[in-house]
Amino acid sequence: LQWLCAYYLSQTTRTMAGGKVIPLDDVANFHLRNGASLFRLNYHADLSPAALGRSAGMMVNYLYTSKIHKPLQNVPGYSMPVGPSIVDILRK
């Protein structure tokens, strides 16, 4: 499940008018547009019934820093900054 979440947040995109490629997830798009990187997935972070139904209890941390993480290539012309723990999940 962590792999699917990491894949969804880091790999799925949509193309806007004019050809700009952005993350499919609106929250990811907001944070990444404002200079964050997808840093960490937290499994069972919120076990409330609403969160379990909405996201299986997963939450994500976005990191705002001047340090640039090695970008993960998604689609031609697009790369998403991700932290090492996300890269590790995607390699499994």
PyMOL Python script that loads the backbone (N, CA, C, O; Angstrom):
from pymol import cmd

cmd.read_pdbstr("""\
ATOM      1  N   LEU A   1       0.824  -1.197   0.000  1.00  0.00           N
ATOM      2  CA  LEU A   1       0.000   0.000   0.000  1.00  0.00           C
ATOM      3  C   LEU A   1       0.871   1.265   0.000  1.00  0.00           C
ATOM      4  O   LEU A   1       0.529   2.264  -0.632  1.00  0.00           O
ATOM      5  N   GLN A   2       2.004   1.205   0.721  1.00  0.00           N
ATOM      6  CA  GLN A   2       2.905   2.360   0.719  1.00  0.00           C
ATOM      7  C   GLN A   2       3.446   2.614  -0.678  1.00  0.00           C
ATOM      8  O   GLN A   2       3.560   3.762  -1.108  1.00  0.00           O
ATOM      9  N   TRP A   3       3.779   1.545  -1.384  1.00  0.00           N
ATOM     10  CA  TRP A   3       4.300   1.709  -2.737  1.00  0.00           C
ATOM     11  C   TRP A   3       3.260   2.392  -3.624  1.00  0.00           C
ATOM     12  O   TRP A   3       3.597   3.303  -4.380  1.00  0.00           O
ATOM     13  N   LEU A   4       2.001   1.959  -3.538  1.00  0.00           N
ATOM     14  CA  LEU A   4       0.947   2.570  -4.356  1.00  0.00           C
ATOM     15  C   LEU A   4       0.777   4.051  -4.033  1.00  0.00           C
ATOM     16  O   LEU A   4       0.596   4.871  -4.933  1.00  0.00           O
ATOM     17  N   CYS A   5       0.836   4.386  -2.762  1.00  0.00           N
ATOM     18  CA  CYS A   5       0.703   5.779  -2.355  1.00  0.00           C
ATOM     19  C   CYS A   5       1.885   6.600  -2.872  1.00  0.00           C
ATOM     20  O   CYS A   5       1.694   7.693  -3.406  1.00  0.00           O
ATOM     21  N   ALA A   6       3.097   6.083  -2.715  1.00  0.00           N
ATOM     22  CA  ALA A   6       4.289   6.787  -3.203  1.00  0.00           C
ATOM     23  C   ALA A   6       4.224   6.961  -4.711  1.00  0.00           C
ATOM     24  O   ALA A   6       4.566   8.021  -5.235  1.00  0.00           O
ATOM     25  N   TYR A   7       3.785   5.920  -5.408  1.00  0.00           N
ATOM     26  CA  TYR A   7       3.663   5.994  -6.865  1.00  0.00           C
ATOM     27  C   TYR A   7       2.634   7.048  -7.257  1.00  0.00           C
ATOM     28  O   TYR A   7       2.902   7.890  -8.113  1.00  0.00           O
ATOM     29  N   TYR A   8       1.464   7.005  -6.637  1.00  0.00           N
ATOM     30  CA  TYR A   8       0.407   7.966  -6.956  1.00  0.00           C
ATOM     31  C   TYR A   8       0.891   9.403  -6.747  1.00  0.00           C
ATOM     32  O   TYR A   8       0.684  10.263  -7.603  1.00  0.00           O
ATOM     33  N   LEU A   9       1.525   9.652  -5.623  1.00  0.00           N
ATOM     34  CA  LEU A   9       1.937  11.023  -5.322  1.00  0.00           C
ATOM     35  C   LEU A   9       3.129  11.490  -6.150  1.00  0.00           C
ATOM     36  O   LEU A   9       3.260  12.685  -6.418  1.00  0.00           O
ATOM     37  N   SER A  10       3.994  10.576  -6.555  1.00  0.00           N
ATOM     38  CA  SER A  10       5.211  11.000  -7.247  1.00  0.00           C
ATOM     39  C   SER A  10       5.203  10.758  -8.749  1.00  0.00           C
ATOM     40  O   SER A  10       6.020  11.332  -9.469  1.00  0.00           O
ATOM     41  N   GLN A  11       4.298   9.920  -9.233  1.00  0.00           N
ATOM     42  CA  GLN A  11       4.358   9.545 -10.650  1.00  0.00           C
ATOM     43  C   GLN A  11       3.147   9.943 -11.476  1.00  0.00           C
ATOM     44  O   GLN A  11       3.271  10.134 -12.686  1.00  0.00           O
ATOM     45  N   THR A  12       1.995  10.073 -10.866  1.00  0.00           N
ATOM     46  CA  THR A  12       0.803  10.373 -11.657  1.00  0.00           C
ATOM     47  C   THR A  12       0.701  11.869 -11.890  1.00  0.00           C
ATOM     48  O   THR A  12       0.846  12.674 -10.969  1.00  0.00           O
ATOM     49  N   THR A  13       0.450  12.221 -13.141  1.00  0.00           N
ATOM     50  CA  THR A  13       0.420  13.627 -13.529  1.00  0.00           C
ATOM     51  C   THR A  13      -0.758  13.906 -14.451  1.00  0.00           C
ATOM     52  O   THR A  13      -1.412  12.995 -14.959  1.00  0.00           O
ATOM     53  N   ARG A  14      -1.000  15.171 -14.645  1.00  0.00           N
ATOM     54  CA  ARG A  14      -1.965  15.604 -15.653  1.00  0.00           C
ATOM     55  C   ARG A  14      -1.335  16.760 -16.414  1.00  0.00           C
ATOM     56  O   ARG A  14      -0.493  17.487 -15.886  1.00  0.00           O
ATOM     57  N   THR A  15      -1.751  16.914 -17.640  1.00  0.00           N
ATOM     58  CA  THR A  15      -1.226  17.978 -18.486  1.00  0.00           C
ATOM     59  C   THR A  15      -2.252  19.091 -18.569  1.00  0.00           C
ATOM     60  O   THR A  15      -3.403  18.869 -18.945  1.00  0.00           O
ATOM     61  N   MET A  16      -1.821  20.283 -18.214  1.00  0.00           N
ATOM     62  CA  MET A  16      -2.696  21.447 -18.234  1.00  0.00           C
ATOM     63  C   MET A  16      -2.684  22.067 -19.629  1.00  0.00           C
ATOM     64  O   MET A  16      -1.860  21.710 -20.470  1.00  0.00           O
ATOM     65  N   ALA A  17      -3.606  22.995 -19.862  1.00  0.00           N
ATOM     66  CA  ALA A  17      -3.605  23.748 -21.110  1.00  0.00           C
ATOM     67  C   ALA A  17      -2.243  24.421 -21.250  1.00  0.00           C
ATOM     68  O   ALA A  17      -1.722  24.976 -20.283  1.00  0.00           O
ATOM     69  N   GLY A  18      -1.682  24.375 -22.413  1.00  0.00           N
ATOM     70  CA  GLY A  18      -0.361  24.935 -22.619  1.00  0.00           C
ATOM     71  C   GLY A  18       0.742  23.915 -22.439  1.00  0.00           C
ATOM     72  O   GLY A  18       1.912  24.228 -22.661  1.00  0.00           O
ATOM     73  N   GLY A  19       0.390  22.673 -22.033  1.00  0.00           N
ATOM     74  CA  GLY A  19       1.360  21.603 -21.945  1.00  0.00           C
ATOM     75  C   GLY A  19       2.078  21.451 -20.620  1.00  0.00           C
ATOM     76  O   GLY A  19       2.933  20.575 -20.494  1.00  0.00           O
ATOM     77  N   LYS A  20       1.762  22.276 -19.619  1.00  0.00           N
ATOM     78  CA  LYS A  20       2.423  22.153 -18.325  1.00  0.00           C
ATOM     79  C   LYS A  20       1.970  20.865 -17.642  1.00  0.00           C
ATOM     80  O   LYS A  20       0.774  20.589 -17.555  1.00  0.00           O
ATOM     81  N   VAL A  21       2.937  20.075 -17.158  1.00  0.00           N
ATOM     82  CA  VAL A  21       2.660  18.807 -16.486  1.00  0.00           C
ATOM     83  C   VAL A  21       2.750  19.033 -14.983  1.00  0.00           C
ATOM     84  O   VAL A  21       3.760  19.530 -14.483  1.00  0.00           O
ATOM     85  N   ILE A  22       1.683  18.663 -14.256  1.00  0.00           N
ATOM     86  CA  ILE A  22       1.628  18.855 -12.810  1.00  0.00           C
ATOM     87  C   ILE A  22       1.167  17.563 -12.141  1.00  0.00           C
ATOM     88  O   ILE A  22       0.586  16.700 -12.800  1.00  0.00           O
ATOM     89  N   PRO A  23       1.419  17.419 -10.833  1.00  0.00           N
ATOM     90  CA  PRO A  23       0.932  16.220 -10.130  1.00  0.00           C
ATOM     91  C   PRO A  23      -0.585  16.106 -10.204  1.00  0.00           C
ATOM     92  O   PRO A  23      -1.295  17.111 -10.189  1.00  0.00           O
ATOM     93  N   LEU A  24      -1.065  14.894 -10.283  1.00  0.00           N
ATOM     94  CA  LEU A  24      -2.500  14.640 -10.319  1.00  0.00           C
ATOM     95  C   LEU A  24      -3.163  15.042  -9.001  1.00  0.00           C
ATOM     96  O   LEU A  24      -4.269  15.582  -9.000  1.00  0.00           O
ATOM     97  N   ASP A  25      -2.495  14.782  -7.895  1.00  0.00           N
ATOM     98  CA  ASP A  25      -3.040  15.090  -6.572  1.00  0.00           C
ATOM     99  C   ASP A  25      -2.942  16.587  -6.300  1.00  0.00           C
ATOM    100  O   ASP A  25      -1.859  17.166  -6.380  1.00  0.00           O
ATOM    101  N   ASP A  26      -4.072  17.212  -5.980  1.00  0.00           N
ATOM    102  CA  ASP A  26      -4.099  18.662  -5.764  1.00  0.00           C
ATOM    103  C   ASP A  26      -3.252  19.114  -4.588  1.00  0.00           C
ATOM    104  O   ASP A  26      -2.622  20.169  -4.658  1.00  0.00           O
ATOM    105  N   VAL A  27      -3.222  18.339  -3.505  1.00  0.00           N
ATOM    106  CA  VAL A  27      -2.420  18.726  -2.336  1.00  0.00           C
ATOM    107  C   VAL A  27      -0.929  18.631  -2.672  1.00  0.00           C
ATOM    108  O   VAL A  27      -0.151  19.517  -2.318  1.00  0.00           O
ATOM    109  N   ALA A  28      -0.537  17.554  -3.354  1.00  0.00           N
ATOM    110  CA  ALA A  28       0.864  17.428  -3.790  1.00  0.00           C
ATOM    111  C   ALA A  28       1.229  18.579  -4.713  1.00  0.00           C
ATOM    112  O   ALA A  28       2.305  19.164  -4.591  1.00  0.00           O
ATOM    113  N   ASN A  29       0.343  18.898  -5.623  1.00  0.00           N
ATOM    114  CA  ASN A  29       0.590  20.009  -6.544  1.00  0.00           C
ATOM    115  C   ASN A  29       0.805  21.310  -5.785  1.00  0.00           C
ATOM    116  O   ASN A  29       1.721  22.067  -6.104  1.00  0.00           O
ATOM    117  N   PHE A  30      -0.024  21.577  -4.789  1.00  0.00           N
ATOM    118  CA  PHE A  30       0.109  22.799  -3.990  1.00  0.00           C
ATOM    119  C   PHE A  30       1.482  22.877  -3.341  1.00  0.00           C
ATOM    120  O   PHE A  30       2.179  23.883  -3.472  1.00  0.00           O
ATOM    121  N   HIS A  31       1.871  21.817  -2.640  1.00  0.00           N
ATOM    122  CA  HIS A  31       3.144  21.841  -1.913  1.00  0.00           C
ATOM    123  C   HIS A  31       4.338  21.902  -2.858  1.00  0.00           C
ATOM    124  O   HIS A  31       5.277  22.662  -2.627  1.00  0.00           O
ATOM    125  N   LEU A  32       4.303  21.106  -3.918  1.00  0.00           N
ATOM    126  CA  LEU A  32       5.434  21.086  -4.847  1.00  0.00           C
ATOM    127  C   LEU A  32       5.552  22.409  -5.602  1.00  0.00           C
ATOM    128  O   LEU A  32       6.658  22.876  -5.871  1.00  0.00           O
ATOM    129  N   ARG A  33       4.427  23.003  -5.936  1.00  0.00           N
ATOM    130  CA  ARG A  33       4.428  24.308  -6.604  1.00  0.00           C
ATOM    131  C   ARG A  33       5.039  25.389  -5.703  1.00  0.00           C
ATOM    132  O   ARG A  33       5.583  26.381  -6.188  1.00  0.00           O
ATOM    133  N   ASN A  34       4.942  25.180  -4.398  1.00  0.00           N
ATOM    134  CA  ASN A  34       5.469  26.156  -3.451  1.00  0.00           C
ATOM    135  C   ASN A  34       6.864  25.801  -2.935  1.00  0.00           C
ATOM    136  O   ASN A  34       7.321  26.360  -1.938  1.00  0.00           O
ATOM    137  N   GLY A  35       7.543  24.865  -3.619  1.00  0.00           N
ATOM    138  CA  GLY A  35       8.946  24.604  -3.335  1.00  0.00           C
ATOM    139  C   GLY A  35       9.254  23.441  -2.417  1.00  0.00           C
ATOM    140  O   GLY A  35      10.405  23.269  -2.017  1.00  0.00           O
ATOM    141  N   ALA A  36       8.266  22.640  -2.073  1.00  0.00           N
ATOM    142  CA  ALA A  36       8.513  21.490  -1.184  1.00  0.00           C
ATOM    143  C   ALA A  36       8.928  20.270  -1.995  1.00  0.00           C
ATOM    144  O   ALA A  36       8.803  20.244  -3.219  1.00  0.00           O
ATOM    145  N   SER A  37       9.421  19.266  -1.287  1.00  0.00           N
ATOM    146  CA  SER A  37       9.643  17.950  -1.886  1.00  0.00           C
ATOM    147  C   SER A  37       8.798  16.944  -1.121  1.00  0.00           C
ATOM    148  O   SER A  37       8.514  17.119   0.064  1.00  0.00           O
ATOM    149  N   LEU A  38       8.406  15.892  -1.817  1.00  0.00           N
ATOM    150  CA  LEU A  38       7.690  14.786  -1.196  1.00  0.00           C
ATOM    151  C   LEU A  38       8.711  14.037  -0.359  1.00  0.00           C
ATOM    152  O   LEU A  38       9.622  13.418  -0.910  1.00  0.00           O
ATOM    153  N   PHE A  39       8.579  14.078   0.954  1.00  0.00           N
ATOM    154  CA  PHE A  39       9.657  13.643   1.820  1.00  0.00           C
ATOM    155  C   PHE A  39       9.450  12.274   2.457  1.00  0.00           C
ATOM    156  O   PHE A  39      10.351  11.437   2.421  1.00  0.00           O
ATOM    157  N   ARG A  40       8.280  12.035   3.038  1.00  0.00           N
ATOM    158  CA  ARG A  40       8.095  10.787   3.780  1.00  0.00           C
ATOM    159  C   ARG A  40       6.616  10.403   3.806  1.00  0.00           C
ATOM    160  O   ARG A  40       5.739  11.264   3.871  1.00  0.00           O
ATOM    161  N   LEU A  41       6.356   9.093   3.754  1.00  0.00           N
ATOM    162  CA  LEU A  41       5.007   8.556   3.963  1.00  0.00           C
ATOM    163  C   LEU A  41       4.928   8.007   5.375  1.00  0.00           C
ATOM    164  O   LEU A  41       5.846   7.333   5.842  1.00  0.00           O
ATOM    165  N   ASN A  42       3.843   8.295   6.043  1.00  0.00           N
ATOM    166  CA  ASN A  42       3.633   7.824   7.410  1.00  0.00           C
ATOM    167  C   ASN A  42       2.444   6.866   7.415  1.00  0.00           C
ATOM    168  O   ASN A  42       1.287   7.280   7.344  1.00  0.00           O
ATOM    169  N   TYR A  43       2.759   5.581   7.501  1.00  0.00           N
ATOM    170  CA  TYR A  43       1.744   4.534   7.507  1.00  0.00           C
ATOM    171  C   TYR A  43       1.067   4.499   8.875  1.00  0.00           C
ATOM    172  O   TYR A  43       1.746   4.558   9.900  1.00  0.00           O
ATOM    173  N   HIS A  44      -0.251   4.403   8.902  1.00  0.00           N
ATOM    174  CA  HIS A  44      -1.053   4.398  10.135  1.00  0.00           C
ATOM    175  C   HIS A  44      -0.851   5.666  10.960  1.00  0.00           C
ATOM    176  O   HIS A  44      -0.809   5.614  12.189  1.00  0.00           O
ATOM    177  N   ALA A  45      -0.729   6.779  10.292  1.00  0.00           N
ATOM    178  CA  ALA A  45      -0.534   8.055  10.989  1.00  0.00           C
ATOM    179  C   ALA A  45      -1.829   8.577  11.591  1.00  0.00           C
ATOM    180  O   ALA A  45      -1.805   9.250  12.622  1.00  0.00           O
ATOM    181  N   ASP A  46      -2.952   8.276  10.964  1.00  0.00           N
ATOM    182  CA  ASP A  46      -4.252   8.725  11.459  1.00  0.00           C
ATOM    183  C   ASP A  46      -5.213   7.546  11.354  1.00  0.00           C
ATOM    184  O   ASP A  46      -5.623   7.162  10.259  1.00  0.00           O
ATOM    185  N   LEU A  47      -5.564   6.982  12.495  1.00  0.00           N
ATOM    186  CA  LEU A  47      -6.405   5.793  12.507  1.00  0.00           C
ATOM    187  C   LEU A  47      -7.879   6.086  12.777  1.00  0.00           C
ATOM    188  O   LEU A  47      -8.647   5.187  13.121  1.00  0.00           O
ATOM    189  N   SER A  48      -8.262   7.343  12.619  1.00  0.00           N
ATOM    190  CA  SER A  48      -9.681   7.680  12.779  1.00  0.00           C
ATOM    191  C   SER A  48     -10.465   7.037  11.628  1.00  0.00           C
ATOM    192  O   SER A  48      -9.913   6.818  10.550  1.00  0.00           O
ATOM    193  N   PRO A  49     -11.741   6.737  11.852  1.00  0.00           N
ATOM    194  CA  PRO A  49     -12.540   6.112  10.793  1.00  0.00           C
ATOM    195  C   PRO A  49     -12.538   6.914   9.489  1.00  0.00           C
ATOM    196  O   PRO A  49     -12.461   6.336   8.405  1.00  0.00           O
ATOM    197  N   ALA A  50     -12.620   8.224   9.590  1.00  0.00           N
ATOM    198  CA  ALA A  50     -12.624   9.058   8.377  1.00  0.00           C
ATOM    199  C   ALA A  50     -11.313   8.924   7.610  1.00  0.00           C
ATOM    200  O   ALA A  50     -11.317   8.771   6.388  1.00  0.00           O
ATOM    201  N   ALA A  51     -10.197   8.981   8.323  1.00  0.00           N
ATOM    202  CA  ALA A  51      -8.888   8.884   7.666  1.00  0.00           C
ATOM    203  C   ALA A  51      -8.643   7.490   7.094  1.00  0.00           C
ATOM    204  O   ALA A  51      -8.049   7.352   6.025  1.00  0.00           O
ATOM    205  N   LEU A  52      -9.094   6.472   7.794  1.00  0.00           N
ATOM    206  CA  LEU A  52      -8.938   5.115   7.271  1.00  0.00           C
ATOM    207  C   LEU A  52      -9.714   4.948   5.971  1.00  0.00           C
ATOM    208  O   LEU A  52      -9.241   4.285   5.047  1.00  0.00           O
ATOM    209  N   GLY A  53     -10.889   5.537   5.894  1.00  0.00           N
ATOM    210  CA  GLY A  53     -11.685   5.462   4.665  1.00  0.00           C
ATOM    211  C   GLY A  53     -11.136   6.321   3.548  1.00  0.00           C
ATOM    212  O   GLY A  53     -11.255   5.963   2.376  1.00  0.00           O
ATOM    213  N   ARG A  54     -10.542   7.439   3.888  1.00  0.00           N
ATOM    214  CA  ARG A  54     -10.053   8.395   2.897  1.00  0.00           C
ATOM    215  C   ARG A  54      -8.675   8.018   2.364  1.00  0.00           C
ATOM    216  O   ARG A  54      -8.425   8.121   1.163  1.00  0.00           O
ATOM    217  N   SER A  55      -7.780   7.583   3.248  1.00  0.00           N
ATOM    218  CA  SER A  55      -6.386   7.384   2.831  1.00  0.00           C
ATOM    219  C   SER A  55      -5.724   6.179   3.498  1.00  0.00           C
ATOM    220  O   SER A  55      -4.497   6.103   3.558  1.00  0.00           O
ATOM    221  N   ALA A  56      -6.524   5.243   3.996  1.00  0.00           N
ATOM    222  CA  ALA A  56      -5.997   4.076   4.709  1.00  0.00           C
ATOM    223  C   ALA A  56      -5.118   4.490   5.885  1.00  0.00           C
ATOM    224  O   ALA A  56      -4.237   3.739   6.305  1.00  0.00           O
ATOM    225  N   GLY A  57      -5.358   5.680   6.410  1.00  0.00           N
ATOM    226  CA  GLY A  57      -4.617   6.169   7.565  1.00  0.00           C
ATOM    227  C   GLY A  57      -3.248   6.741   7.245  1.00  0.00           C
ATOM    228  O   GLY A  57      -2.509   7.120   8.153  1.00  0.00           O
ATOM    229  N   MET A  58      -2.899   6.809   5.965  1.00  0.00           N
ATOM    230  CA  MET A  58      -1.580   7.339   5.589  1.00  0.00           C
ATOM    231  C   MET A  58      -1.590   8.851   5.549  1.00  0.00           C
ATOM    232  O   MET A  58      -2.581   9.491   5.198  1.00  0.00           O
ATOM    233  N   MET A  59      -0.448   9.394   5.924  1.00  0.00           N
ATOM    234  CA  MET A  59      -0.222  10.830   5.789  1.00  0.00           C
ATOM    235  C   MET A  59       1.151  11.004   5.160  1.00  0.00           C
ATOM    236  O   MET A  59       1.987  10.102   5.208  1.00  0.00           O
ATOM    237  N   VAL A  60       1.373  12.154   4.579  1.00  0.00           N
ATOM    238  CA  VAL A  60       2.640  12.421   3.907  1.00  0.00           C
ATOM    239  C   VAL A  60       3.259  13.690   4.488  1.00  0.00           C
ATOM    240  O   VAL A  60       2.555  14.623   4.876  1.00  0.00           O
ATOM    241  N   ASN A  61       4.578  13.702   4.538  1.00  0.00           N
ATOM    242  CA  ASN A  61       5.300  14.913   4.936  1.00  0.00           C
ATOM    243  C   ASN A  61       5.923  15.525   3.694  1.00  0.00           C
ATOM    244  O   ASN A  61       6.521  14.832   2.872  1.00  0.00           O
ATOM    245  N   TYR A  62       5.772  16.828   3.574  1.00  0.00           N
ATOM    246  CA  TYR A  62       6.452  17.596   2.535  1.00  0.00           C
ATOM    247  C   TYR A  62       7.534  18.395   3.225  1.00  0.00           C
ATOM    248  O   TYR A  62       7.318  18.941   4.307  1.00  0.00           O
ATOM    249  N   LEU A  63       8.694  18.464   2.606  1.00  0.00           N
ATOM    250  CA  LEU A  63       9.828  19.159   3.195  1.00  0.00           C
ATOM    251  C   LEU A  63      10.103  20.442   2.422  1.00  0.00           C
ATOM    252  O   LEU A  63      10.317  20.422   1.210  1.00  0.00           O
ATOM    253  N   TYR A  64      10.092  21.548   3.140  1.00  0.00           N
ATOM    254  CA  TYR A  64      10.455  22.842   2.572  1.00  0.00           C
ATOM    255  C   TYR A  64      11.869  23.152   3.027  1.00  0.00           C
ATOM    256  O   TYR A  64      12.116  23.348   4.217  1.00  0.00           O
ATOM    257  N   THR A  65      12.789  23.195   2.090  1.00  0.00           N
ATOM    258  CA  THR A  65      14.180  23.444   2.420  1.00  0.00           C
ATOM    259  C   THR A  65      14.902  23.989   1.199  1.00  0.00           C
ATOM    260  O   THR A  65      14.422  23.863   0.073  1.00  0.00           O
ATOM    261  N   SER A  66      16.044  24.590   1.428  1.00  0.00           N
ATOM    262  CA  SER A  66      16.840  25.063   0.301  1.00  0.00           C
ATOM    263  C   SER A  66      17.675  23.930  -0.281  1.00  0.00           C
ATOM    264  O   SER A  66      18.205  24.049  -1.386  1.00  0.00           O
ATOM    265  N   LYS A  67      17.793  22.814   0.473  1.00  0.00           N
ATOM    266  CA  LYS A  67      18.540  21.657  -0.025  1.00  0.00           C
ATOM    267  C   LYS A  67      17.688  20.938  -1.076  1.00  0.00           C
ATOM    268  O   LYS A  67      16.534  20.591  -0.822  1.00  0.00           O
ATOM    269  N   ILE A  68      18.255  20.725  -2.225  1.00  0.00           N
ATOM    270  CA  ILE A  68      17.529  20.076  -3.317  1.00  0.00           C
ATOM    271  C   ILE A  68      17.753  18.572  -3.250  1.00  0.00           C
ATOM    272  O   ILE A  68      18.892  18.110  -3.178  1.00  0.00           O
ATOM    273  N   HIS A  69      16.659  17.809  -3.273  1.00  0.00           N
ATOM    274  CA  HIS A  69      16.761  16.350  -3.350  1.00  0.00           C
ATOM    275  C   HIS A  69      16.930  15.954  -4.798  1.00  0.00           C
ATOM    276  O   HIS A  69      16.492  16.664  -5.704  1.00  0.00           O
ATOM    277  N   LYS A  70      17.562  14.823  -5.012  1.00  0.00           N
ATOM    278  CA  LYS A  70      17.716  14.324  -6.372  1.00  0.00           C
ATOM    279  C   LYS A  70      16.327  14.083  -6.950  1.00  0.00           C
ATOM    280  O   LYS A  70      15.553  13.310  -6.384  1.00  0.00           O
ATOM    281  N   PRO A  71      15.997  14.729  -8.067  1.00  0.00           N
ATOM    282  CA  PRO A  71      14.656  14.554  -8.623  1.00  0.00           C
ATOM    283  C   PRO A  71      14.445  13.158  -9.181  1.00  0.00           C
ATOM    284  O   PRO A  71      15.377  12.518  -9.669  1.00  0.00           O
ATOM    285  N   LEU A  72      13.237  12.709  -9.100  1.00  0.00           N
ATOM    286  CA  LEU A  72      12.846  11.422  -9.664  1.00  0.00           C
ATOM    287  C   LEU A  72      12.179  11.713 -10.999  1.00  0.00           C
ATOM    288  O   LEU A  72      11.193  12.449 -11.041  1.00  0.00           O
ATOM    289  N   GLN A  73      12.681  11.165 -12.067  1.00  0.00           N
ATOM    290  CA  GLN A  73      12.128  11.425 -13.392  1.00  0.00           C
ATOM    291  C   GLN A  73      10.791  10.702 -13.522  1.00  0.00           C
ATOM    292  O   GLN A  73      10.704   9.500 -13.273  1.00  0.00           O
ATOM    293  N   ASN A  74       9.767  11.424 -13.905  1.00  0.00           N
ATOM    294  CA  ASN A  74       8.431  10.859 -14.043  1.00  0.00           C
ATOM    295  C   ASN A  74       8.039  10.689 -15.499  1.00  0.00           C
ATOM    296  O   ASN A  74       7.887   9.566 -15.981  1.00  0.00           O
ATOM    297  N   VAL A  75       7.881  11.773 -16.181  1.00  0.00           N
ATOM    298  CA  VAL A  75       7.517  11.771 -17.594  1.00  0.00           C
ATOM    299  C   VAL A  75       8.435  12.768 -18.283  1.00  0.00           C
ATOM    300  O   VAL A  75       8.996  13.642 -17.622  1.00  0.00           O
ATOM    301  N   PRO A  76       8.599  12.657 -19.589  1.00  0.00           N
ATOM    302  CA  PRO A  76       9.485  13.595 -20.278  1.00  0.00           C
ATOM    303  C   PRO A  76       9.134  15.050 -19.953  1.00  0.00           C
ATOM    304  O   PRO A  76       7.974  15.455 -20.026  1.00  0.00           O
ATOM    305  N   GLY A  77      10.142  15.808 -19.601  1.00  0.00           N
ATOM    306  CA  GLY A  77       9.931  17.221 -19.298  1.00  0.00           C
ATOM    307  C   GLY A  77       9.424  17.483 -17.890  1.00  0.00           C
ATOM    308  O   GLY A  77       9.086  18.622 -17.567  1.00  0.00           O
ATOM    309  N   TYR A  78       9.361  16.474 -17.052  1.00  0.00           N
ATOM    310  CA  TYR A  78       8.810  16.650 -15.708  1.00  0.00           C
ATOM    311  C   TYR A  78       9.622  15.841 -14.715  1.00  0.00           C
ATOM    312  O   TYR A  78       9.943  14.682 -14.977  1.00  0.00           O
ATOM    313  N   SER A  79       9.952  16.424 -13.600  1.00  0.00           N
ATOM    314  CA  SER A  79      10.572  15.667 -12.520  1.00  0.00           C
ATOM    315  C   SER A  79      10.029  16.186 -11.199  1.00  0.00           C
ATOM    316  O   SER A  79       9.797  17.384 -11.038  1.00  0.00           O
ATOM    317  N   MET A  80       9.830  15.285 -10.270  1.00  0.00           N
ATOM    318  CA  MET A  80       9.298  15.645  -8.967  1.00  0.00           C
ATOM    319  C   MET A  80      10.387  15.467  -7.922  1.00  0.00           C
ATOM    320  O   MET A  80      11.029  14.417  -7.876  1.00  0.00           O
ATOM    321  N   PRO A  81      10.610  16.474  -7.080  1.00  0.00           N
ATOM    322  CA  PRO A  81      11.591  16.298  -6.015  1.00  0.00           C
ATOM    323  C   PRO A  81      11.038  15.387  -4.922  1.00  0.00           C
ATOM    324  O   PRO A  81       9.971  15.643  -4.363  1.00  0.00           O
ATOM    325  N   VAL A  82      11.776  14.329  -4.631  1.00  0.00           N
ATOM    326  CA  VAL A  82      11.362  13.389  -3.591  1.00  0.00           C
ATOM    327  C   VAL A  82      12.536  13.113  -2.673  1.00  0.00           C
ATOM    328  O   VAL A  82      13.695  13.203  -3.078  1.00  0.00           O
ATOM    329  N   GLY A  83      12.222  12.776  -1.430  1.00  0.00           N
ATOM    330  CA  GLY A  83      13.240  12.431  -0.461  1.00  0.00           C
ATOM    331  C   GLY A  83      13.703  11.001  -0.601  1.00  0.00           C
ATOM    332  O   GLY A  83      13.076  10.208  -1.302  1.00  0.00           O
ATOM    333  N   PRO A  84      14.796  10.664   0.061  1.00  0.00           N
ATOM    334  CA  PRO A  84      15.348   9.313  -0.049  1.00  0.00           C
ATOM    335  C   PRO A  84      14.417   8.203   0.409  1.00  0.00           C
ATOM    336  O   PRO A  84      14.467   7.100  -0.137  1.00  0.00           O
ATOM    337  N   SER A  85      13.574   8.463   1.389  1.00  0.00           N
ATOM    338  CA  SER A  85      12.676   7.403   1.861  1.00  0.00           C
ATOM    339  C   SER A  85      11.624   7.068   0.802  1.00  0.00           C
ATOM    340  O   SER A  85      11.198   5.916   0.707  1.00  0.00           O
ATOM    341  N   ILE A  86      11.201   8.043   0.012  1.00  0.00           N
ATOM    342  CA  ILE A  86      10.240   7.795  -1.073  1.00  0.00           C
ATOM    343  C   ILE A  86      10.922   6.990  -2.178  1.00  0.00           C
ATOM    344  O   ILE A  86      10.326   6.062  -2.725  1.00  0.00           O
ATOM    345  N   VAL A  87      12.154   7.336  -2.507  1.00  0.00           N
ATOM    346  CA  VAL A  87      12.906   6.568  -3.508  1.00  0.00           C
ATOM    347  C   VAL A  87      13.041   5.122  -3.054  1.00  0.00           C
ATOM    348  O   VAL A  87      12.870   4.207  -3.860  1.00  0.00           O
ATOM    349  N   ASP A  88      13.344   4.898  -1.779  1.00  0.00           N
ATOM    350  CA  ASP A  88      13.474   3.534  -1.246  1.00  0.00           C
ATOM    351  C   ASP A  88      12.178   2.746  -1.397  1.00  0.00           C
ATOM    352  O   ASP A  88      12.203   1.575  -1.775  1.00  0.00           O
ATOM    353  N   ILE A  89      11.048   3.381  -1.105  1.00  0.00           N
ATOM    354  CA  ILE A  89       9.744   2.713  -1.236  1.00  0.00           C
ATOM    355  C   ILE A  89       9.503   2.327  -2.687  1.00  0.00           C
ATOM    356  O   ILE A  89       9.064   1.212  -2.967  1.00  0.00           O
ATOM    357  N   LEU A  90       9.787   3.237  -3.611  1.00  0.00           N
ATOM    358  CA  LEU A  90       9.521   2.985  -5.021  1.00  0.00           C
ATOM    359  C   LEU A  90      10.440   1.924  -5.623  1.00  0.00           C
ATOM    360  O   LEU A  90      10.097   1.326  -6.642  1.00  0.00           O
ATOM    361  N   ARG A  91      11.579   1.682  -5.025  1.00  0.00           N
ATOM    362  CA  ARG A  91      12.509   0.658  -5.510  1.00  0.00           C
ATOM    363  C   ARG A  91      12.105  -0.745  -5.102  1.00  0.00           C
ATOM    364  O   ARG A  91      12.643  -1.719  -5.627  1.00  0.00           O
ATOM    365  N   LYS A  92      11.158  -0.867  -4.165  1.00  0.00           N
ATOM    366  CA  LYS A  92      10.741  -2.190  -3.673  1.00  0.00           C
ATOM    367  C   LYS A  92       9.887  -2.901  -4.699  1.00  0.00           C
ATOM    368  O   LYS A  92       9.445  -4.025  -4.463  1.00  0.00           O
TER     369      LYS A  92
END
""", "prot")
cmd.dss("prot")
cmd.show_as("cartoon", "prot")
cmd.util.cbc("prot")
cmd.orient("prot")
